[in-house]
Amino acid sequence: MKAKIGYFLPQFPGQTHIFFWRERQFLTELGIETDLVSTQLPPRAITSHVWAEEAKKNTVYLFPLTAKDFINSFIEVLKAGPIAWWQCLAVIAKARDTSLSEKVRLLALVLVAGKLVGLARTKNWSHIHVHSCADSANIAMFASLLSKVSYSLTLHGPLTDYGPNQAQKWHFSTFAIVITKKLYDEVNQCLAGHLPQKIAIAPMGVDLSRFHRKTAYSAWNGNDACYIFSCGRLNRCKGHADLIAAIDILRKRGFNAHLQIAGEDEQGGSGYRQELEKLIEQLSLKNCVSLLGAVSEDIVNDSLEKAHVFALASLHEPLGVAIMEAMAMEMPIVVTGSGGVKELVDDGIDGLLVEPEAPEQLADAIAHILQNPELASLLSQESRKKIIAKFSHSRSAETLAQCLEEVGNLTAKRLTL
């Protein structure tokens, strides 16, 4: 019989969620059935993938709570009993770095956790895996205290990105997965004494069968327009403004440089996109810099196929699925060596690394690739080799499956004591 778990994702399906969709498919091949559950729908403008509608139909959303949800959730909380109530209240009281209003908000999440408890019971989940350490982790934690269903976490970025109460989110989890060694060191330093027994390192990965070239990579010929492609949500942390400034520098040096950026802001186009559009207009780059919005992986593939260089100027990139996808497509890449990127890219071997917030340096590195076809071709070849060797999407699924098996064995041993 297949194992069956709740697969908990915040605001699914979002523009960066292709990794989760692929991991879930591979988990099925490993004999683990996953039921999708999410906090709420993201804005329609960022649900661009061809599988998005299928994902929505197969996902249960915790918000908004209907009147029926409210009643059923309240009943689930009541059924948990006084000991569970006291444990939830104790957690809220001990929550670090939280104001009174934030503690009240945590109390409200206990009711939402009641809905998750009901789902776990009716769908017969043996476990809940949470691909977030923000509010989704709080909800899973309260659900575990109310019902004893176990849960685990995957950390995708610095702890500071995921809000307060980290110690307790991790303390009550059965195991955790982090995507880089850098994050592993961070949690061990910041959460010592509150960590689960098992913490595994498993980077996000790429489905190599989906990301491969139709035609061989061709370096810039030195005469025609040169095309740079970037992919990442429109957020200041992605450094898009620095990349746009680098394009301005390249054009002033005589390069007929054109840039496409795939990705949308979290507001569906009414947020940071508007600032970038103003910058593009100020620099008179409207004819050579395009903001594509949230697009499907097929459009990303086609854009990579046509580009001469992939570039991403993140201020702090935990690892970077977009970088992996570009490398899988045999692209020479120029990226900032921030966050955990140095665990993915070896400078000068399978890509070029530059400092964050350094448009001149970024322009220099892009120009270096454009003007050196042999280097461009070498980086192109080595980039896919790196992904094949270390960053297949199967790795994280296999790690999660292994951890779940260990949890199952541990549970079975406890039942026999």
C-alpha positions as CSV (number, residue, x, y, z in Angstrom):
1,M,0.0,0.0,0.0
2,K,1.3,3.5,-0.9
3,A,2.2,5.9,1.8
4,K,-0.1,9.0,1.8
5,I,0.9,12.4,3.0
6,G,-0.3,16.0,3.0
7,Y,1.9,18.1,0.8
8,F,1.6,21.6,2.2
9,L,2.6,24.6,0.0
10,P,1.9,28.3,0.6
11,Q,0.0,30.1,-2.2
12,F,0.1,27.3,-4.7
13,P,0.5,27.2,-7.7
14,G,2.9,30.2,-7.8
15,Q,5.3,31.2,-10.6
16,T,8.3,29.6,-8.8
17,H,6.5,26.4,-7.9
18,I,7.4,24.1,-10.8
19,F,10.0,22.4,-8.6
20,F,7.2,21.3,-6.2
21,W,5.1,20.0,-9.1
22,R,8.0,17.9,-10.4
23,E,9.0,16.7,-6.9
24,R,5.4,15.6,-6.3
25,Q,5.4,13.6,-9.5
26,F,8.6,11.8,-8.6
27,L,7.3,11.0,-5.2
28,T,4.5,9.2,-6.8
29,E,7.0,7.1,-8.7
30,L,8.6,6.3,-5.4
31,G,5.3,5.0,-4.0
32,I,4.3,8.1,-2.0
33,E,0.9,9.5,-2.7
34,T,0.6,13.3,-2.0
35,D,-2.5,15.3,-1.4
36,L,-2.0,19.0,-2.2
37,V,-3.0,21.5,0.5
38,S,-2.2,25.2,0.4
39,T,-2.9,28.3,2.4
40,Q,-4.7,30.2,-0.4
41,L,-4.7,30.9,-4.1
42,P,-2.0,33.3,-5.4
43,P,-3.0,36.2,-7.7
44,R,-4.2,34.9,-11.1
45,A,-1.4,36.9,-12.9
46,I,1.3,34.7,-11.4
47,T,-0.3,31.3,-12.1
48,S,1.2,30.9,-15.5
49,H,2.2,27.2,-15.8
50,V,0.5,24.9,-18.2
51,W,-0.3,22.6,-15.2
52,A,-1.7,25.4,-13.0
53,E,-5.4,24.7,-13.6
54,E,-4.9,21.0,-12.9
55,A,-3.0,21.9,-9.7
56,K,-5.8,24.2,-8.5
57,K,-8.4,21.5,-9.0
58,N,-6.4,19.1,-7.0
59,T,-5.5,21.5,-4.1
60,V,-7.5,22.1,-0.9
61,Y,-7.2,25.7,0.3
62,L,-7.3,26.5,4.0
63,F,-8.3,30.2,3.4
64,P,-10.8,31.6,3.3
65,L,-12.7,29.8,6.0
66,T,-16.4,29.3,5.1
67,A,-19.0,29.2,7.8
68,K,-19.0,25.4,7.5
69,D,-15.2,25.3,7.7
70,F,-15.4,27.5,10.8
71,I,-17.8,25.2,12.6
72,N,-16.0,22.0,11.6
73,S,-12.6,23.4,12.6
74,F,-14.0,24.5,15.9
75,I,-15.3,21.0,16.5
76,E,-11.9,19.5,15.6
77,V,-10.2,21.8,18.2
78,L,-12.8,20.9,20.8
79,K,-12.3,17.2,20.2
80,A,-8.5,17.6,20.8
81,G,-9.1,18.1,24.5
82,P,-7.7,20.3,27.3
83,I,-4.2,18.9,27.2
84,A,-3.8,19.8,23.5
85,W,-5.4,23.3,24.1
86,W,-2.9,23.9,26.9
87,Q,0.0,22.9,24.7
88,C,-1.1,25.3,21.9
89,L,-1.5,28.1,24.4
90,A,1.9,27.4,25.9
91,V,3.5,27.6,22.5
92,I,1.9,30.9,21.8
93,A,3.0,32.3,25.2
94,K,6.6,31.2,24.5
95,A,6.7,32.4,20.9
96,R,9.9,34.6,20.6
97,D,9.9,38.1,19.1
98,T,6.2,38.3,18.8
99,S,4.0,41.2,19.8
100,L,0.6,40.8,21.5
101,S,-1.2,41.2,18.2
102,E,1.0,38.6,16.6
103,K,0.2,36.2,19.5
104,V,-3.5,36.8,18.9
105,R,-2.8,36.0,15.2
106,L,-1.2,32.7,16.3
107,L,-4.3,31.9,18.3
108,A,-6.4,32.4,15.2
109,L,-4.1,29.9,13.3
110,V,-5.0,27.3,15.8
111,L,-8.5,27.4,14.3
112,V,-7.1,27.1,10.8
113,A,-5.1,24.1,12.1
114,G,-8.4,22.5,13.0
115,K,-9.3,22.5,9.3
116,L,-5.9,20.8,8.5
117,V,-6.6,18.2,11.3
118,G,-9.9,17.4,9.6
119,L,-8.2,17.0,6.3
120,A,-5.5,14.7,7.7
121,R,-8.2,12.5,9.3
122,T,-10.6,12.3,6.4
123,K,-7.8,11.8,3.8
124,N,-5.9,9.4,6.0
125,W,-2.6,11.1,5.9
126,S,0.3,9.5,7.8
127,H,2.3,12.7,7.8
128,I,2.3,16.4,6.6
129,H,5.3,17.8,4.8
130,V,5.5,21.6,4.7
131,H,7.5,23.4,2.0
132,S,7.8,26.5,4.1
133,C,8.9,27.7,7.5
134,A,6.5,30.7,7.7
135,D,2.8,30.5,8.7
136,S,2.3,27.2,7.0
137,A,4.7,25.7,9.5
138,N,2.8,27.3,12.4
139,I,-0.4,25.8,11.1
140,A,1.2,22.3,10.8
141,M,2.7,22.6,14.3
142,F,-0.7,23.4,15.8
143,A,-2.3,20.6,13.9
144,S,0.3,18.2,15.2
145,L,-0.3,19.4,18.8
146,L,-4.1,19.0,18.3
147,S,-4.0,15.6,16.6
148,K,-0.5,14.1,16.9
149,V,-0.2,13.9,13.1
150,S,3.6,14.3,12.4
151,Y,5.0,17.0,10.2
152,S,8.3,18.0,8.6
153,L,9.7,21.1,7.0
154,T,11.8,22.2,4.1
155,L,13.8,25.4,4.5
156,H,14.3,27.2,1.2
157,G,16.0,30.4,2.4
158,P,17.4,32.3,5.4
159,L,15.4,31.9,8.6
160,T,14.8,35.6,8.7
161,D,12.6,35.3,5.5
162,Y,10.1,33.2,7.4
163,G,9.1,35.2,10.4
164,P,9.2,34.6,14.2
165,N,8.6,31.5,16.3
166,Q,11.2,29.4,14.4
167,A,12.4,27.6,17.4
168,Q,9.1,26.0,18.1
169,K,8.2,25.3,14.5
170,W,11.4,23.2,14.3
171,H,11.2,21.8,17.8
172,F,7.9,20.0,17.2
173,S,8.8,18.8,13.7
174,T,9.8,15.1,13.1
175,F,12.5,16.0,10.6
176,A,13.7,18.8,8.4
177,I,15.3,19.3,5.0
178,V,17.4,22.3,4.0
179,I,18.5,23.0,0.5
180,T,22.1,24.1,1.1
181,K,25.0,23.5,3.5
182,K,24.9,27.3,4.2
183,L,21.3,27.0,5.5
184,Y,22.3,23.8,7.4
185,D,25.0,25.7,9.3
186,E,22.5,28.6,9.9
187,V,19.9,26.5,11.6
188,N,22.4,24.7,13.7
189,Q,23.8,28.0,14.9
190,C,20.5,29.8,15.4
191,L,18.2,27.0,16.6
192,A,20.5,24.8,18.7
193,G,18.5,22.9,21.2
194,H,15.3,23.1,19.2
195,L,16.1,21.0,16.2
196,P,14.7,17.6,15.2
197,Q,17.0,14.6,15.3
198,K,17.1,14.4,11.6
199,I,18.1,17.3,9.3
200,A,19.0,16.4,5.7
201,I,20.6,18.5,3.0
202,A,18.9,18.1,-0.4
203,P,19.0,20.9,-3.0
204,M,16.1,21.7,-5.2
205,G,16.7,20.3,-8.7
206,V,15.6,20.3,-12.3
207,D,13.7,17.7,-14.3
208,L,16.4,17.2,-17.0
209,S,13.8,15.6,-19.3
210,R,11.9,18.9,-19.4
211,F,14.9,21.2,-19.7
212,H,17.1,20.4,-22.7
213,R,18.0,22.1,-25.9
214,K,16.4,21.5,-29.2
215,T,19.4,23.0,-31.0
216,A,23.0,23.4,-30.0
217,Y,24.1,26.5,-28.2
218,S,25.5,29.2,-30.4
219,A,27.7,31.9,-29.1
220,W,27.2,35.6,-30.1
221,N,28.7,36.3,-33.5
222,G,29.9,39.8,-32.6
223,N,27.7,41.6,-35.1
224,D,24.0,41.0,-34.5
225,A,22.0,41.8,-31.4
226,C,23.1,40.0,-28.3
227,Y,20.3,38.5,-26.1
228,I,20.4,38.2,-22.3
229,F,17.7,36.3,-20.5
230,S,16.8,36.4,-16.8
231,C,14.1,34.7,-14.8
232,G,12.9,35.5,-11.3
233,R,9.9,37.0,-9.5
234,L,9.9,40.8,-9.7
235,N,11.2,41.6,-6.2
236,R,14.1,43.8,-5.1
237,C,15.9,40.8,-3.7
238,K,16.4,39.5,-7.3
239,G,18.5,42.5,-8.3
240,H,16.6,43.2,-11.6
241,A,17.4,46.9,-11.3
242,D,21.1,46.1,-11.3
243,L,20.8,43.9,-14.3
244,I,18.8,46.6,-16.2
245,A,21.6,49.1,-15.3
246,A,24.2,46.6,-16.6
247,I,22.3,46.5,-19.9
248,D,22.4,50.3,-20.1
249,I,26.2,50.1,-19.5
250,L,26.6,47.5,-22.2
251,R,24.7,49.5,-24.8
252,K,26.8,52.6,-24.0
253,R,29.8,50.5,-24.7
254,G,28.5,49.7,-28.1
255,F,26.8,46.3,-27.6
256,N,23.3,45.9,-29.1
257,A,22.2,44.2,-25.9
258,H,18.6,43.1,-25.4
259,L,17.2,41.8,-22.1
260,Q,14.1,39.7,-21.3
261,I,13.1,39.2,-17.7
262,A,10.5,36.4,-17.0
263,G,8.6,36.8,-13.7
264,E,6.0,38.9,-12.0
265,D,5.7,40.7,-8.7
266,E,3.7,39.2,-5.8
267,Q,0.9,41.6,-6.4
268,G,0.3,40.3,-10.0
269,G,1.8,43.4,-11.7
270,S,0.8,46.3,-9.4
271,G,3.9,46.2,-7.2
272,Y,7.6,46.3,-7.9
273,R,7.0,45.9,-11.7
274,Q,5.9,49.5,-11.8
275,E,9.3,50.7,-10.3
276,L,11.2,48.6,-12.9
277,E,9.0,50.0,-15.7
278,K,9.9,53.5,-14.5
279,L,13.6,52.6,-14.5
280,I,13.4,51.2,-18.0
281,E,11.8,54.4,-19.2
282,Q,14.3,56.7,-17.4
283,L,17.2,54.8,-19.1
284,S,15.4,54.9,-22.5
285,L,15.5,51.1,-22.7
286,K,11.9,50.4,-23.6
287,N,13.0,49.0,-27.0
288,C,15.5,46.6,-25.6
289,V,14.3,45.5,-22.2
290,S,11.1,43.5,-21.8
291,L,9.3,42.4,-18.7
292,L,7.5,39.2,-19.8
293,G,5.5,38.6,-16.6
294,A,4.8,35.2,-15.2
295,V,5.3,32.7,-18.1
296,S,5.1,29.0,-18.6
297,E,8.2,26.8,-18.5
298,D,7.8,26.3,-22.3
299,I,8.3,30.0,-22.8
300,V,11.2,30.0,-20.4
301,N,12.8,27.1,-22.4
302,D,12.2,28.9,-25.8
303,S,13.7,32.2,-24.4
304,L,16.8,30.3,-23.1
305,E,17.2,28.6,-26.4
306,K,17.4,32.0,-28.2
307,A,19.6,33.8,-25.6
308,H,23.4,34.1,-25.6
309,V,23.8,34.6,-21.8
310,F,21.6,34.0,-18.8
311,A,22.0,36.5,-16.0
312,L,20.6,36.9,-12.5
313,A,21.7,39.7,-10.1
314,S,20.1,38.5,-6.9
315,L,21.1,40.3,-3.7
316,H,20.8,37.0,-1.8
317,E,19.9,33.8,-3.6
318,P,19.4,30.7,-1.4
319,L,20.3,28.5,-4.4
320,G,18.3,29.3,-7.5
321,V,16.1,27.0,-9.5
322,A,16.1,29.5,-12.4
323,I,19.9,29.3,-12.5
324,M,19.7,25.5,-12.5
325,E,17.2,25.5,-15.4
326,A,19.5,27.8,-17.4
327,M,22.4,25.5,-16.7
328,A,20.4,22.5,-17.7
329,M,19.7,24.3,-21.0
330,E,23.4,24.6,-21.5
331,M,23.6,28.3,-21.1
332,P,26.7,30.3,-20.1
333,I,25.6,32.1,-17.0
334,V,26.5,35.2,-15.1
335,V,25.1,35.3,-11.5
336,T,25.8,36.9,-8.2
337,G,27.7,34.6,-5.8
338,S,25.3,35.5,-2.9
339,G,23.6,33.1,-0.5
340,G,24.1,29.5,-1.5
341,V,24.9,30.0,-5.2
342,K,28.5,29.1,-4.7
343,E,27.3,25.6,-3.9
344,L,25.8,25.5,-7.4
345,V,28.3,27.4,-9.5
346,D,32.0,27.1,-9.7
347,D,33.3,30.4,-10.9
348,G,35.1,30.2,-14.2
349,I,34.2,26.5,-14.7
350,D,30.5,26.3,-15.2
351,G,29.5,30.0,-14.9
352,L,30.8,33.4,-13.9
353,L,30.2,34.9,-10.4
354,V,30.0,38.6,-9.6
355,E,29.3,40.6,-6.5
356,P,25.7,41.7,-5.7
357,E,24.7,45.3,-6.4
358,A,27.6,45.8,-8.8
359,P,26.2,46.6,-12.3
360,E,29.6,47.5,-13.7
361,Q,31.0,44.1,-12.7
362,L,27.9,42.4,-14.1
363,A,28.3,44.2,-17.4
364,D,32.0,43.3,-17.5
365,A,31.2,39.6,-17.0
366,I,28.5,39.5,-19.6
367,A,30.8,41.3,-22.1
368,H,33.5,38.8,-21.3
369,I,31.3,35.9,-22.4
370,L,30.0,37.7,-25.4
371,Q,33.5,38.6,-26.7
372,N,34.9,35.1,-26.0
373,P,33.0,32.5,-28.0
374,E,35.2,29.7,-26.8
375,L,34.6,30.6,-23.2
376,A,30.9,30.8,-23.9
377,S,30.8,27.3,-25.5
378,L,32.9,25.8,-22.6
379,L,30.6,27.3,-19.9
380,S,27.7,26.0,-21.9
381,Q,28.9,22.4,-21.9
382,E,30.0,22.4,-18.3
383,S,26.8,23.9,-16.9
384,R,24.6,21.0,-17.9
385,K,27.2,18.5,-16.7
386,K,27.0,20.1,-13.2
387,I,23.2,19.7,-13.1
388,I,23.3,16.1,-14.3
389,A,25.9,15.3,-11.6
390,K,24.4,17.0,-8.6
391,F,21.1,18.8,-9.1
392,S,18.5,16.4,-10.6
393,H,15.0,16.9,-9.2
394,S,14.9,13.3,-8.1
395,R,17.4,14.0,-5.3
396,S,15.1,16.0,-3.0
397,A,12.2,13.6,-3.6
398,E,14.5,10.6,-2.7
399,T,15.7,12.4,0.4
400,L,12.1,13.1,1.5
401,A,11.1,9.5,0.8
402,Q,14.0,8.2,2.9
403,C,13.2,10.5,5.8
404,L,9.5,9.5,5.7
405,E,10.6,5.8,5.7
406,E,12.7,6.4,8.8
407,V,9.8,8.2,10.4
408,G,7.5,5.3,9.6
409,N,10.0,2.8,11.1
410,L,10.3,4.9,14.2
411,T,6.6,5.0,14.6
412,A,6.3,1.3,14.2
413,K,9.0,0.7,16.9
414,R,7.1,3.0,19.3
415,L,3.9,1.0,18.8
416,T,5.6,-2.2,19.7
417,L,7.2,-0.9,22.9
